[in-house]
Amino acid sequence: MNPHLLDRVVIVGGGTAGWMTAAALGHLLEGSPTKVTLIESEAIGTVGVGEATIPPIIAFNTMLGIDENEFVRETNATFKLGIEFVDWFKKGESYIHPFGDFGRDFDAIPFYQYWLHRNLAGYKDDLFSYSLMVEACRREKFMRATPERPQSAFAGINYAFQFDASLYAAFLRRFAEGKGVERIEGRISNVVQDGESGHVRSLELESGQSIDGDFFIDCSGFRGLLIEQTLKTGYEDWRKWLPCDRAVAIPCTRDEFPIPYTRATAREAGWQWRIPLQHRTGNGYVYCSEFLDDDAAEQALLSNLDGEPLAEPNRLRFVTGHRKQFWNGNVLALGLAAGFMEPLESTSIHLVQTSIARLLTHFPDKRFNQPDIDAFNARTLREYIRVRDFLLLHYTATQRDDTPFWRHCQTIEQPEELRRRIAQFEQGGRIFEEPNDIFGTASWLAVMYGQGVEPQASNPLIAKLPMERIDSILHKVRATIDNAANDMPTHRAFIEENCASNTIL
């Protein structure tokens, strides 16, 4: 028995980040000597507007053994095959960033290179029609993948969810408490630190109760009660790259069955999200306060709703960036306490998930080995940088110059790695994935091409092929995708048959 095993892990804050962490640790520590406690106060609200996800969340739910149909019903969820970007390249144009590949690779060369070679030869064609996810979005279709039929077009179906974040937190709370996680209601009035190490030793509640712990996970939101207010860790401000610093959010009624994708529409000083759930539609306007005031942003959002508002507008302030250390001493920050990357590509919940996975591989004992902490921080920072660059691509690869905000975006200096990625695609149509990239080749291809970054050349190895052969390949792929999309059930039919909630209209 390791004498240094943790006796108690204390999670500060509930919400999505807190209960995801509690569910994972409760599941993996069930039956062990280490106790998991979560402290939250019903008097402190959560942001609760992050309702869209990306496909890796399926792995998180699978790890916990969660039944997907039950999860969808309990969270009023819908399925998500991608994100539609409207008016980003220029007004009047849109594209879909799909979850899934374009076509199928041939002879170890990415499929899109064949399409690109033919396109450069003058055979203009719609790249996005070679994505089953895009065609399913366009036709409002959905089904799960068929891994038992690896040669089928359906084997490559990749999806995520759009759900009510507060219901997801409640769902995970029930799960975590069933695994032995203790929840304590109360507001923290004081944080007690060790005089020598500076480590957090206990938390005092307004009720007078004191909670000791060995390891503390800060899920207290933007304020960062432990990581910042107590440990003074510092914050890296990324507004020079991602200038939006405000958001206003509001749910509304829906007048049609939810579509299987999220929509992000570029606006005067930022962008508006539309996330369709079974019982309502989530909406929000992310904007830059330098170019739009709060009242004007709220009015712009209210004037662009599909239905009647269901609540008062929720105004949020944030600074895009991250803590200078995600893990400091015996405190690890997750969610908004760790940093904020605007929800343009639905990465907020995913960054919580990957940090939890990283924590599990670096799970400490009472010695808190610094090399493990340093490795966690370095890998987390690398992930944040890659997300930042992908988000920045949307703002800088554009012809929008019709407002002061969009003209400002054209002056933003891209980080070196992003410039390299764009140059490789422009000059030779090349996209190289980095290890553990959140966004792979298909994602970079969709956004770069969708926003007007056009390659000047394709892979030279394809030049040996006669155009008739390339035509044949493309024709077969497109026909296969078209037939597969036609054969899929509608998104509505799939939900109604498998996982409709009690509140669906």
C-alpha positions in Angstrom: 0.0 0.0 0.0 1.3 3.4 -1.0 1.6 5.5 2.2 1.3 8.7 0.2 -2.1 8.0 -1.3 -4.5 10.9 -1.2 -7.1 10.8 1.6 -9.5 13.3 0.1 -9.9 15.1 -3.2 -12.0 18.3 -2.9 -13.7 19.8 -6.0 -14.7 23.4 -5.6 -17.8 24.3 -7.7 -20.4 22.3 -9.6 -21.7 23.1 -13.0 -20.5 21.1 -16.0 -16.8 21.1 -15.1 -17.3 20.2 -11.5 -19.7 17.3 -12.1 -17.7 16.0 -15.0 -14.7 15.8 -12.8 -16.7 14.3 -9.9 -18.2 11.7 -12.2 -14.9 10.6 -13.6 -13.1 10.5 -10.3 -16.0 8.9 -8.5 -16.2 6.2 -11.1 -12.4 5.5 -11.1 -11.9 5.8 -7.3 -15.0 3.9 -6.3 -14.0 1.4 -3.6 -10.6 3.1 -3.0 -9.4 4.8 0.2 -9.5 8.2 -1.5 -12.7 10.1 -0.9 -14.1 12.6 -3.4 -16.0 15.7 -2.1 -17.7 18.4 -4.1 -18.6 21.8 -2.6 -21.1 24.0 -4.3 -23.7 26.6 -3.4 -27.1 26.9 -5.0 -26.8 30.6 -4.3 -24.0 30.9 -6.8 -25.1 30.6 -10.4 -23.2 28.8 -13.1 -22.6 30.2 -16.6 -24.5 27.2 -18.1 -24.5 28.4 -21.8 -22.1 25.9 -23.2 -24.5 23.5 -24.9 -22.6 22.2 -27.9 -19.8 19.6 -27.9 -17.5 17.9 -30.3 -17.2 14.1 -30.9 -14.7 13.1 -28.2 -17.4 13.5 -25.6 -18.7 10.1 -26.7 -15.5 8.6 -25.3 -16.1 10.3 -21.9 -19.6 9.0 -21.6 -18.5 5.6 -22.7 -15.8 5.5 -20.1 -18.4 6.1 -17.4 -20.7 3.4 -18.9 -23.5 5.9 -19.6 -26.3 4.7 -21.8 -26.4 7.2 -24.7 -30.2 7.1 -25.3 -30.8 7.8 -21.6 -28.3 10.6 -21.6 -29.9 12.2 -24.7 -33.4 12.0 -23.1 -32.3 13.3 -19.7 -30.5 16.4 -21.1 -33.0 17.3 -23.9 -30.1 16.7 -26.3 -30.0 16.6 -30.0 -27.3 15.1 -32.3 -24.7 17.3 -33.9 -22.9 16.5 -37.1 -21.0 19.7 -37.5 -21.2 23.5 -37.4 -22.6 25.8 -40.1 -20.6 29.1 -40.5 -22.7 31.8 -42.1 -21.3 35.1 -43.4 -17.7 34.4 -42.2 -15.8 34.4 -45.5 -18.1 37.1 -46.8 -21.7 38.1 -46.4 -24.1 35.8 -48.2 -21.9 32.7 -48.1 -21.8 29.8 -45.8 -20.2 26.4 -45.3 -20.3 23.5 -42.8 -17.4 22.3 -40.8 -18.3 18.6 -40.6 -17.4 16.0 -38.0 -15.9 13.4 -40.3 -13.7 12.9 -43.3 -14.1 14.0 -46.8 -14.3 11.0 -49.1 -12.0 8.1 -48.6 -8.2 8.1 -49.1 -6.6 6.3 -52.0 -3.1 5.0 -52.3 -2.1 6.6 -49.0 -2.9 10.1 -50.5 -5.7 12.1 -48.8 -8.9 12.1 -50.9 -9.2 15.9 -51.0 -5.9 16.0 -53.0 -7.7 14.2 -55.9 -10.5 16.7 -55.6 -8.0 19.6 -55.5 -6.0 18.3 -58.5 -9.2 18.1 -60.6 -10.4 21.5 -59.3 -7.2 23.2 -60.3 -7.6 21.7 -63.8 -10.8 23.7 -64.2 -13.4 21.1 -63.1 -15.1 23.2 -60.5 -16.9 21.1 -57.9 -18.4 21.4 -54.5 -15.9 20.0 -51.9 -18.5 19.7 -49.2 -20.7 17.4 -51.2 -18.0 14.7 -50.6 -18.7 14.8 -46.9 -21.5 12.5 -45.6 -21.8 14.6 -42.5 -22.4 17.7 -44.6 -25.0 16.0 -46.8 -26.7 14.6 -43.7 -26.8 18.2 -42.3 -28.3 19.6 -45.5 -31.0 16.9 -45.5 -31.5 16.9 -41.7 -30.6 13.2 -41.4 -28.9 11.2 -38.7 -27.9 7.7 -37.6 -25.1 6.3 -35.6 -22.0 4.7 -37.1 -21.9 1.1 -38.2 -18.4 -0.1 -37.1 -19.4 -3.7 -37.7 -19.5 -2.7 -41.4 -16.1 -1.0 -41.9 -16.5 -0.7 -45.7 -19.9 1.0 -45.4 -20.1 4.8 -45.8 -22.0 4.7 -42.5 -18.9 3.4 -40.7 -17.4 6.9 -40.8 -20.3 8.8 -39.2 -18.9 11.0 -36.5 -21.2 13.1 -34.2 -21.5 15.0 -30.9 -24.3 16.4 -29.0 -26.2 19.7 -28.3 -27.6 19.6 -24.8 -28.8 21.6 -21.9 -25.6 22.1 -19.8 -27.5 22.5 -16.5 -29.3 19.2 -17.2 -26.0 17.5 -18.0 -24.5 18.7 -14.8 -27.6 17.4 -12.9 -27.3 14.1 -14.8 -23.7 13.7 -13.8 -24.4 14.7 -10.3 -26.8 11.7 -9.9 -24.2 9.5 -11.5 -21.3 10.8 -9.2 -23.3 10.6 -6.0 -24.2 7.0 -7.0 -20.5 6.3 -7.1 -20.0 7.7 -3.5 -19.1 11.3 -4.3 -20.1 13.5 -1.3 -21.8 16.8 -2.1 -21.6 19.6 0.4 -23.9 22.7 0.1 -22.3 25.9 1.1 -20.3 29.1 0.3 -16.6 29.2 1.0 -15.7 32.0 3.3 -12.0 31.3 3.9 -9.2 29.3 2.4 -6.5 28.0 4.8 -3.0 27.4 3.4 0.0 25.6 4.7 2.6 28.1 6.1 5.6 26.5 4.5 4.5 25.1 1.1 1.6 27.4 0.4 -0.6 24.4 -0.4 -4.3 24.7 0.3 -5.1 22.7 3.5 -8.8 23.3 4.2 -11.8 25.3 3.2 -14.0 27.1 5.7 -17.7 27.6 4.9 -20.0 30.4 6.0 -21.8 27.8 8.1 -18.6 27.3 10.1 -17.9 23.9 8.7 -14.3 23.2 7.8 -13.3 20.7 5.0 -9.8 19.3 4.9 -8.3 18.0 1.7 -5.1 16.8 0.1 -5.8 17.8 -3.5 -8.1 20.6 -4.6 -9.7 20.9 -8.1 -10.9 24.5 -8.8 -14.1 24.5 -10.9 -15.2 27.9 -9.5 -15.6 29.6 -12.8 -14.0 32.8 -14.0 -13.2 34.0 -10.5 -10.8 31.1 -9.9 -11.3 31.0 -6.1 -8.3 28.8 -5.4 -6.1 29.0 -8.5 -6.2 32.8 -8.7 -7.7 34.5 -5.7 -5.8 32.3 -3.3 -2.6 31.2 -5.1 -2.2 34.3 -7.3 -1.2 32.1 -10.3 -1.6 34.8 -12.9 -3.4 34.9 -16.2 -2.2 35.0 -19.9 -4.4 37.5 -21.8 -4.9 36.4 -25.4 -7.2 39.3 -26.5 -4.6 40.5 -29.0 -5.5 37.4 -31.0 -9.1 36.8 -30.0 -10.5 40.2 -29.1 -14.1 39.2 -28.3 -14.6 39.8 -24.5 -18.4 39.8 -24.0 -21.4 37.6 -24.6 -25.1 37.8 -24.1 -27.1 34.6 -24.1 -30.8 33.8 -24.1 -33.0 30.7 -24.8 -36.0 30.9 -27.0 -38.9 28.7 -28.2 -38.4 26.7 -31.3 -40.9 26.6 -34.2 -39.5 23.6 -36.1 -37.9 20.2 -35.2 -34.2 20.7 -34.2 -31.6 20.4 -37.0 -28.5 18.1 -36.4 -25.9 21.0 -36.4 -25.0 24.2 -34.6 -25.0 27.5 -36.5 -22.5 30.3 -36.0 -23.4 33.5 -37.9 -20.9 36.4 -38.2 -22.4 39.7 -37.0 -21.3 43.3 -36.8 -18.8 42.9 -34.0 -18.5 39.1 -33.5 -20.9 36.2 -34.0 -24.1 34.6 -32.9 -24.6 31.0 -32.0 -27.8 29.0 -32.5 -28.0 25.6 -30.7 -31.2 23.6 -31.3 -32.2 21.3 -28.4 -35.3 19.1 -28.0 -37.2 21.6 -25.9 -35.8 25.0 -26.9 -33.1 26.8 -28.9 -30.0 28.3 -27.3 -28.8 31.6 -28.6 -26.0 34.0 -27.9 -24.0 36.8 -29.3 -20.2 36.8 -28.7 -18.8 40.3 -29.4 -16.0 42.7 -28.8 -16.9 45.6 -26.4 -14.4 47.9 -28.2 -16.8 47.9 -31.2 -20.2 47.3 -29.7 -21.8 48.2 -26.4 -23.8 45.8 -24.3 -27.2 47.2 -25.0 -26.7 47.2 -28.7 -25.5 43.6 -28.6 -28.5 42.5 -26.6 -30.8 44.2 -29.0 -29.1 42.6 -32.0 -29.5 39.2 -30.4 -33.1 39.7 -29.5 -33.9 40.9 -33.1 -32.4 37.7 -34.5 -34.2 35.0 -32.5 -36.3 32.3 -34.2 -38.8 32.2 -31.4 -40.0 33.9 -28.2 -37.5 34.5 -25.4 -37.8 32.1 -22.5 -35.7 34.0 -20.0 -34.0 37.3 -19.4 -30.8 37.9 -21.3 -27.6 36.7 -19.5 -24.7 39.0 -19.9 -21.2 37.6 -19.6 -17.7 39.2 -19.4 -14.5 37.3 -20.1 -10.9 37.5 -21.1 -9.8 35.0 -23.6 -6.6 33.2 -22.4 -5.5 30.9 -19.6 -3.9 30.7 -16.2 -0.1 30.8 -16.3 -0.2 27.5 -14.5 -3.2 25.2 -14.8 -1.9 23.1 -11.9 -0.2 25.0 -9.1 0.9 23.1 -6.0 -2.0 21.0 -4.9 -4.6 23.0 -6.8 -5.6 22.1 -10.4 -8.0 24.4 -12.3 -10.6 23.1 -14.8 -13.2 24.7 -16.9 -13.5 28.5 -16.8 -11.2 28.6 -13.7 -8.4 27.3 -16.0 -9.0 29.7 -18.9 -11.5 30.7 -21.6 -11.6 29.9 -25.3 -14.7 31.4 -26.9 -17.3 28.7 -27.9 -16.9 29.2 -31.7 -15.9 25.6 -32.2 -17.6 24.2 -29.1 -14.3 23.4 -27.3 -15.2 24.5 -23.7 -16.5 21.2 -22.5 -13.9 19.3 -24.5 -11.1 21.2 -22.8 -12.6 20.1 -19.5 -12.7 16.5 -20.7 -9.1 16.4 -22.0 -7.8 18.0 -18.8 -9.6 15.3 -16.8 -8.1 12.6 -19.0 -4.7 14.2 -18.5 -5.2 14.4 -14.8 -6.0 10.6 -14.7 -2.6 9.9 -16.3 -0.8 12.3 -14.0 -2.9 11.5 -10.9 -0.9 12.6 -7.9 -0.2 11.3 -4.4 0.6 13.5 -1.4 4.1 14.2 -2.7 2.9 16.1 -5.8 5.9 15.4 -7.9 6.8 18.6 -9.8 7.8 16.9 -13.0 4.3 15.5 -13.4 2.8 18.9 -12.7 5.1 20.5 -15.2 4.2 17.9 -17.9 0.5 18.4 -17.2 0.9 22.2 -17.6 3.0 22.0 -20.8 0.6 19.6 -22.5 -2.5 21.6 -21.5 -0.9 24.8 -22.7 -0.1 23.2 -26.0 -3.7 22.2 -26.4 -4.9 25.7 -25.7 -2.5 27.1 -28.2 -3.8 24.8 -30.9 -7.4 25.7 -30.2 -6.5 29.4 -30.2 -4.9 29.1 -33.6 -7.9 27.3 -35.1 -10.3 29.9 -33.7 -8.1 32.7 -35.0 -8.2 31.2 -38.5 -11.9 32.0 -38.6 -11.4 35.7 -37.9 -8.3 36.3 -40.1 -9.1 34.2 -43.2 -12.0 36.4 -44.4 -12.9 39.0 -46.9 -15.1 40.8 -44.4 -14.2 44.5 -44.1 -17.7 46.0 -43.8 -17.4 47.0 -40.1 -14.7 48.4 -37.9 -14.5 45.0 -36.0 -13.9 43.0 -39.2 -11.3 45.6 -40.4 -9.6 45.2 -37.1 -9.5 41.4 -37.5 -7.6 41.9 -40.8 -4.8 43.6 -38.8 -4.4 40.8 -36.2 -0.9 39.2 -36.5 -1.2 35.5 -36.8 1.1 33.3 -34.6 3.9 31.7 -36.5 2.5 28.2 -36.4 -0.9 29.3 -37.8 1.0 31.2 -40.6 2.9 28.0 -41.4 -0.3 25.9 -41.6 -2.0 28.4 -43.9 1.2 28.8 -46.1 1.5 25.0 -46.5 -2.1 24.8 -47.6 -1.9 27.8 -50.0 1.3 26.7 -51.7 0.8 23.0 -52.0 -2.6 22.0 -50.6 -0.9 20.3 -47.6 -2.4 19.8 -44.2 -0.3 18.1 -41.5 -1.8 16.9 -38.3 0.1 17.4 -35.1 0.1 14.7 -32.4 -3.1 14.8 -30.3 -4.6 17.6 -32.3 -8.2 18.3 -31.4 -8.9 19.3 -35.0 -7.7 17.0 -37.7 -7.2 17.3 -41.5 -10.9 17.5 -42.3 -11.5 20.3 -39.9 -8.6 22.5 -41.2 -9.6 21.7 -44.7 -13.2 22.7 -44.2 -12.5 26.0 -42.5 -9.6 27.1 -44.7 -11.3 26.3 -47.9 -14.7 27.5 -46.6 -13.2 30.8 -45.8 -11.4 31.4 -49.1 -7.9 30.0 -48.5 -7.4 28.3 -51.9 -4.3 26.1 -52.7 -2.2 26.8 -55.7 -1.1 23.2 -56.2 -1.9 19.7 -55.3 0.2 16.6 -54.4 2.6 16.1 -57.4 2.1 12.3 -57.1 -1.4 12.6 -58.5 -0.2 14.2 -61.8 0.6 10.7 -63.2 -3.1 9.7 -63.1 -5.2 10.4 -66.1 -8.1 12.8 -65.4 -10.6 10.1 -66.4 -9.3 8.0 -63.5 -9.7 10.9 -61.1 -13.2 11.6 -62.5 -14.2 8.0 -61.8 -12.9 8.1 -58.2 -14.7 11.3 -57.5 -18.0 10.1 -59.2 -18.1 6.9 -57.2 -17.4 8.7 -53.9 -20.0 11.3 -54.5 -22.6 8.7 -55.5 -21.9 6.6 -52.5 -22.3 9.6 -50.2 -25.5 10.7 -51.9 -27.0 7.3 -51.6 -26.0 6.9 -48.0 -27.4 10.3 -47.1 -30.7 9.4 -48.8 -30.9 6.1 -46.8 -30.3 7.7 -43.4 -33.4 8.3 -41.2 -34.3 11.9 -40.5 -32.9 13.5 -37.4 -36.5 13.8 -36.1 -37.3 10.2 -36.8 -34.2 8.9 -35.1 -34.8 10.9 -31.9 -38.5 10.1 -31.7 -37.8 6.4 -32.1 -34.8 6.2 -29.7 -34.4 9.0 -27.3 -37.1 11.7 -27.2 -37.4 13.5 -23.9 -40.7 14.2 -22.1 -40.5 17.9 -23.0 -40.2 17.5 -26.8 -42.8 19.5 -28.7 
